[in-house]
Amino acid sequence: MEFPLMNVSFENWHEGYTEFSTVFIKDDKVNFRNRNKFQDQKYIDCNGDVYKVLSVMFLGDSWKKLLKFIPGFYKGNLVFDKTKEIILIEDLKKDVLIKFKDALSVDESYKNLYITRVENAKSFKQVVDFH
């Protein structure tokens, strides 16, 4: 699995748990408060492989568990399972462009830059890596 990952489960990017931090993820770390937002979601990595989030594993000192509701304090690791699902790069690009144009509230100049980058992308990494 190669990070970053992009969510491919959301029908659009403006309903439910669709926040920037749940659409694009740069590593497997997740805050305790956000753990349910990732359950059963599917993500595509920079190689075009699709993974499903099975759970979140929280490890660490027991004293940290007492403070788990402080944002960013108690983090766990997402547990993924590689699926056999295949997404073609052209289908991913089409889907991303529809969702991006429809939902993300981003500076217009950056929006145009990202749209151009996705349209011209030749690899999954160029589509998935939002930054």
Wavefront OBJ file of the C-alpha trace (Angstrom):
o trace
v 0.000 0.000 0.000
v 1.367 3.371 -0.988
v 0.046 6.525 0.623
v -1.661 8.906 0.090
v -5.033 7.233 -0.375
v -8.297 8.589 -1.751
v -11.789 7.488 -0.776
v -13.737 5.724 -3.525
v -16.786 4.819 -1.411
v -18.456 8.206 -1.150
v -21.090 8.843 -3.800
v -20.238 12.529 -3.616
v -17.991 14.770 -1.542
v -20.610 16.764 0.320
v -22.672 14.277 2.343
v -22.183 12.344 5.544
v -18.586 12.027 6.701
v -17.091 13.553 3.586
v -14.499 15.921 4.913
v -11.130 16.574 3.357
v -9.522 14.372 6.037
v -11.742 11.405 5.149
v -11.519 11.761 1.360
v -7.730 12.111 1.184
v -5.575 10.396 3.791
v -1.793 10.655 3.992
v -1.152 7.856 6.496
v -2.925 5.208 8.555
v -3.284 7.356 11.698
v -6.733 8.378 12.892
v -8.009 10.283 15.926
v -10.225 8.424 18.360
v -13.076 10.871 17.758
v -13.010 10.214 13.999
v -12.678 6.426 14.086
v -16.233 5.675 12.915
v -15.916 7.872 9.849
v -13.554 5.365 8.234
v -15.351 2.095 8.999
v -16.088 0.036 5.860
v -14.833 2.795 3.556
v -12.817 1.903 0.467
v -9.668 3.732 -0.579
v -7.498 3.607 -3.661
v -3.748 3.999 -3.291
v -1.095 5.485 -5.577
v -0.687 2.139 -7.343
v -4.387 1.758 -8.164
v -5.012 -0.929 -5.541
v -8.286 -0.731 -3.598
v -8.396 -1.332 0.156
v -11.280 -1.548 2.604
v -10.994 -0.258 6.161
v -11.788 -3.127 8.523
v -11.227 -1.397 11.847
v -9.051 0.960 13.833
v -6.467 -0.452 16.228
v -5.649 1.689 19.258
v -2.461 0.890 21.101
v -0.466 2.742 23.669
v -0.412 3.769 27.261
v -3.560 3.271 29.277
v -3.307 6.822 30.650
v -3.837 8.136 27.106
v -7.180 6.331 26.968
v -8.417 8.584 29.765
v -7.860 11.600 27.522
v -9.116 10.023 24.290
v -11.754 12.666 23.660
v -9.179 15.456 23.340
v -8.867 15.987 19.571
v -5.620 14.628 18.173
v -4.413 13.191 21.464
v -5.280 9.502 21.196
v -4.579 8.079 17.755
v -4.976 4.638 16.290
v -4.024 2.880 13.095
v -6.483 2.048 10.340
v -6.540 -1.665 9.524
v -6.942 -2.290 5.792
v -7.762 -5.316 3.688
v -6.785 -5.327 0.026
v -9.790 -6.019 -2.194
v -9.862 -7.579 -5.622
v -11.742 -4.553 -6.949
v -10.287 -2.996 -10.082
v -10.732 0.646 -10.962
v -9.397 1.856 -14.285
v -7.530 5.146 -14.208
v -9.907 6.724 -16.746
v -12.929 5.794 -14.605
v -11.230 7.169 -11.493
v -10.392 10.428 -13.251
v -13.964 10.848 -14.478
v -15.384 10.128 -11.010
v -12.945 12.470 -9.255
v -13.653 15.335 -11.652
v -17.403 15.050 -11.123
v -17.054 14.929 -7.336
v -14.458 17.686 -7.193
v -16.354 20.114 -9.390
v -19.543 19.406 -7.460
v -18.461 19.608 -3.877
v -15.133 20.786 -2.631
v -15.035 24.398 -1.600
v -11.548 25.283 -2.706
v -9.941 28.431 -4.013
v -10.974 28.727 -7.687
v -7.412 28.984 -9.008
v -6.356 25.865 -7.102
v -9.516 24.085 -8.208
v -8.653 24.762 -11.858
v -5.070 23.610 -11.285
v -6.208 20.319 -9.728
v -8.818 19.707 -12.437
v -6.164 20.222 -15.130
v -3.790 17.925 -13.274
v -6.414 15.167 -13.035
v -7.420 15.544 -16.677
v -3.778 15.148 -17.729
v -2.887 12.450 -15.183
v -1.142 9.373 -16.501
v -0.805 7.604 -13.142
v -2.966 6.868 -10.128
v -0.553 8.859 -7.956
v -1.209 12.003 -9.981
v -4.946 11.618 -9.343
v -4.836 10.467 -5.733
v -2.202 12.868 -4.381
v -4.285 15.988 -3.771
v -1.453 18.094 -2.337
l 1 2 3 4 5 6 7 8 9 10 11 12 13 14 15 16 17 18 19 20 21 22 23 24 25 26 27 28 29 30 31 32 33 34 35 36 37 38 39 40 41 42 43 44 45 46 47 48 49 50 51 52 53 54 55 56 57 58 59 60 61 62 63 64 65 66 67 68 69 70 71 72 73 74 75 76 77 78 79 80 81 82 83 84 85 86 87 88 89 90 91 92 93 94 95 96 97 98 99 100 101 102 103 104 105 106 107 108 109 110 111 112 113 114 115 116 117 118 119 120 121 122 123 124 125 126 127 128 129 130 131
